[in-house]
Amino acid sequence: MKKILLYLNTFLFLPIYFSFAQTIPDKKEEISNIEKISNRTSTLLRTTSIYIGAVEGINIATYRIRDLATADSISGIRLYRQNTTSNKDTESVYIDSDEVSSIINAFSFLINKTATKPPVIETKYIFYSRGGFRLVTITQTNFVGAKTKWAGFVGLDGPLFNLAPENFTTFKDLIVQAKAKM
């Protein structure tokens, strides 16, 4: 009887143990360096921000945070959508200064790619930043006439918002302006 219980325990609980032990890390767990400093407690923080502009409801601003106790300072870009019913942000992400060039390069690549005729097969390009910013470009097919077109989306630490490919250049230009003012 003891052997049967031992075998049952082994075969019932061992798979459960391994299923929990092999979890895949989520990209959401990674936060920007700006957020790391802003999450500090028992310290005095100073933040400054300069509004740059907006594209399709997504606001772009420079952002600098300084821990006055340790003199740590970091700058970056803040992307956010304003809530229409209140004065609070609905979605907001921070892009560290060391990631800004990568985002500019991603936009440049996608501007060139979306200027060409979209491929017939489904194609998707995705850029992730540490703070939760996502830039997604996919091909969409109209099944009535089987016409394929490019579609763009921006994720601000949550749902994806439409960003028409023809506005990629404007968005990239605002990021470049923000980088110059950091």
C-alpha positions as a Python dict, from the first residue, in 0.01 Angstrom:
ca = {
    (1, 'M'): (0, 0, 0),
    (2, 'K'): (286, 237, 85),
    (3, 'K'): (447, 171, -253),
    (4, 'I'): (123, 255, -432),
    (5, 'L'): (93, 584, -242),
    (6, 'L'): (457, 666, -316),
    (7, 'Y'): (405, 603, -687),
    (8, 'L'): (85, 808, -691),
    (9, 'N'): (254, 1100, -517),
    (10, 'T'): (547, 1082, -755),
    (11, 'F'): (336, 1075, -1068),
    (12, 'L'): (78, 1327, -950),
    (13, 'F'): (294, 1596, -791),
    (14, 'L'): (617, 1575, -992),
    (15, 'P'): (459, 1707, -1317),
    (16, 'I'): (296, 1992, -1123),
    (17, 'Y'): (632, 2085, -967),
    (18, 'F'): (807, 2095, -1304),
    (19, 'S'): (531, 2296, -1467),
    (20, 'F'): (580, 2571, -1209),
    (21, 'A'): (960, 2548, -1222),
    (22, 'Q'): (974, 2608, -1599),
    (23, 'T'): (787, 2936, -1632),
    (24, 'I'): (900, 3163, -1911),
    (25, 'P'): (993, 3516, -1795),
    (26, 'D'): (749, 3782, -1911),
    (27, 'K'): (873, 4091, -2096),
    (28, 'K'): (646, 4296, -1867),
    (29, 'E'): (873, 4222, -1569),
    (30, 'E'): (1143, 4444, -1714),
    (31, 'I'): (1104, 4811, -1625),
    (32, 'S'): (1286, 5118, -1751),
    (33, 'N'): (1569, 5278, -1556),
    (34, 'I'): (1351, 5588, -1516),
    (35, 'E'): (1089, 5375, -1340),
    (36, 'K'): (1356, 5216, -1120),
    (37, 'I'): (1457, 5557, -987),
    (38, 'S'): (1098, 5680, -958),
    (39, 'N'): (1005, 5371, -750),
    (40, 'R'): (1263, 5451, -481),
    (41, 'T'): (1130, 5528, -138),
    (42, 'S'): (1260, 5750, 143),
    (43, 'T'): (1424, 5990, -98),
    (44, 'L'): (1354, 6326, -259),
    (45, 'L'): (1305, 6312, -637),
    (46, 'R'): (1291, 6601, -885),
    (47, 'T'): (1133, 6552, -1226),
    (48, 'T'): (1126, 6785, -1523),
    (49, 'S'): (938, 6740, -1846),
    (50, 'I'): (915, 6927, -2177),
    (51, 'Y'): (616, 6863, -2402),
    (52, 'I'): (725, 6801, -2763),
    (53, 'G'): (405, 6716, -2953),
    (54, 'A'): (142, 6453, -3027),
    (55, 'V'): (53, 6208, -3302),
    (56, 'E'): (-290, 6043, -3315),
    (57, 'G'): (-353, 6116, -2947),
    (58, 'I'): (-14, 5992, -2824),
    (59, 'N'): (178, 6270, -2648),
    (60, 'I'): (556, 6283, -2655),
    (61, 'A'): (763, 6464, -2392),
    (62, 'T'): (1118, 6460, -2261),
    (63, 'Y'): (1152, 6340, -1904),
    (64, 'R'): (1436, 6378, -1655),
    (65, 'I'): (1438, 6244, -1302),
    (66, 'R'): (1700, 6316, -1037),
    (67, 'D'): (1741, 6160, -695),
    (68, 'L'): (1857, 6455, -486),
    (69, 'A'): (1991, 6231, -206),
    (70, 'T'): (2225, 6025, -425),
    (71, 'A'): (2260, 6265, -721),
    (72, 'D'): (2153, 5984, -959),
    (73, 'S'): (1998, 6128, -1272),
    (74, 'I'): (1851, 5979, -1585),
    (75, 'S'): (1667, 6119, -1883),
    (76, 'G'): (1444, 5974, -2148),
    (77, 'I'): (1117, 6016, -2329),
    (78, 'R'): (767, 5981, -2189),
    (79, 'L'): (485, 5865, -2418),
    (80, 'Y'): (130, 5895, -2286),
    (81, 'R'): (-236, 5920, -2382),
    (82, 'Q'): (-452, 6172, -2200),
    (83, 'N'): (-779, 6045, -2053),
    (84, 'T'): (-1067, 6242, -2205),
    (85, 'T'): (-1287, 6219, -1894),
    (86, 'S'): (-1031, 6326, -1634),
    (87, 'N'): (-695, 6498, -1606),
    (88, 'K'): (-505, 6173, -1538),
    (89, 'D'): (-299, 5972, -1785),
    (90, 'T'): (-461, 5654, -1904),
    (91, 'E'): (-149, 5491, -2053),
    (92, 'S'): (210, 5599, -2001),
    (93, 'V'): (555, 5454, -2076),
    (94, 'Y'): (909, 5577, -2028),
    (95, 'I'): (1186, 5518, -2279),
    (96, 'D'): (1539, 5542, -2141),
    (97, 'S'): (1789, 5758, -2325),
    (98, 'D'): (1997, 5453, -2424),
    (99, 'E'): (1696, 5308, -2613),
    (100, 'V'): (1595, 5619, -2808),
    (101, 'S'): (1836, 5555, -3098),
    (102, 'S'): (1699, 5202, -3135),
    (103, 'I'): (1344, 5335, -3160),
    (104, 'I'): (1449, 5591, -3422),
    (105, 'N'): (1618, 5311, -3621),
    (106, 'A'): (1307, 5093, -3592),
    (107, 'F'): (1087, 5377, -3722),
    (108, 'S'): (1331, 5444, -4009),
    (109, 'F'): (1323, 5076, -4107),
    (110, 'L'): (943, 5065, -4094),
    (111, 'I'): (906, 5391, -4290),
    (112, 'N'): (1112, 5237, -4572),
    (113, 'K'): (932, 4903, -4546),
    (114, 'T'): (578, 5049, -4552),
    (115, 'A'): (664, 5268, -4851),
    (116, 'T'): (693, 4951, -5059),
    (117, 'K'): (410, 4727, -5168),
    (118, 'P'): (315, 4491, -4883),
    (119, 'P'): (394, 4123, -4929),
    (120, 'V'): (114, 3880, -5002),
    (121, 'I'): (199, 3665, -4699),
    (122, 'E'): (127, 3789, -4347),
    (123, 'T'): (425, 3982, -4215),
    (124, 'K'): (473, 4134, -3871),
    (125, 'Y'): (747, 4361, -3729),
    (126, 'I'): (758, 4422, -3351),
    (127, 'F'): (982, 4648, -3142),
    (128, 'Y'): (980, 4623, -2760),
    (129, 'S'): (1142, 4862, -2512),
    (130, 'R'): (1223, 4792, -2147),
    (131, 'G'): (947, 5020, -2021),
    (132, 'G'): (667, 4853, -2216),
    (133, 'F'): (660, 5054, -2540),
    (134, 'R'): (569, 4841, -2843),
    (135, 'L'): (579, 4935, -3208),
    (136, 'V'): (394, 4684, -3425),
    (137, 'T'): (352, 4681, -3802),
    (138, 'I'): (159, 4407, -3976),
    (139, 'T'): (11, 4336, -4314),
    (140, 'Q'): (-367, 4316, -4327),
    (141, 'T'): (-564, 4150, -4601),
    (142, 'N'): (-904, 4259, -4721),
    (143, 'F'): (-1060, 3919, -4793),
    (144, 'V'): (-1318, 4060, -5033),
    (145, 'G'): (-1064, 4166, -5293),
    (146, 'A'): (-760, 3999, -5134),
    (147, 'K'): (-587, 4338, -5117),
    (148, 'T'): (-305, 4360, -4865),
    (149, 'K'): (-207, 4681, -4682),
    (150, 'W'): (21, 4785, -4399),
    (151, 'A'): (-122, 4865, -4054),
    (152, 'G'): (65, 5019, -3761),
    (153, 'F'): (7, 5009, -3387),
    (154, 'V'): (171, 5152, -3076),
    (155, 'G'): (144, 4989, -2734),
    (156, 'L'): (183, 5196, -2420),
    (157, 'D'): (224, 4931, -2150),
    (158, 'G'): (-114, 4786, -2233),
    (159, 'P'): (-350, 4784, -2529),
    (160, 'L'): (-238, 4866, -2881),
    (161, 'F'): (-347, 5196, -3039),
    (162, 'N'): (-372, 5257, -3412),
    (163, 'L'): (-85, 5450, -3566),
    (164, 'A'): (-127, 5482, -3940),
    (165, 'P'): (196, 5404, -4130),
    (166, 'E'): (176, 5748, -4296),
    (167, 'N'): (225, 5901, -3947),
    (168, 'F'): (544, 5704, -3874),
    (169, 'T'): (758, 5989, -4008),
    (170, 'T'): (585, 6247, -3785),
    (171, 'F'): (621, 6021, -3480),
    (172, 'K'): (990, 5959, -3557),
    (173, 'D'): (1053, 6334, -3606),
    (174, 'L'): (899, 6409, -3265),
    (175, 'I'): (1119, 6140, -3105),
    (176, 'V'): (1426, 6298, -3272),
    (177, 'Q'): (1323, 6642, -3138),
    (178, 'A'): (1278, 6496, -2790),
    (179, 'K'): (1620, 6329, -2808),
    (180, 'A'): (1779, 6665, -2894),
    (181, 'K'): (1618, 6828, -2586),
    (182, 'M'): (1704, 6553, -2334),
}
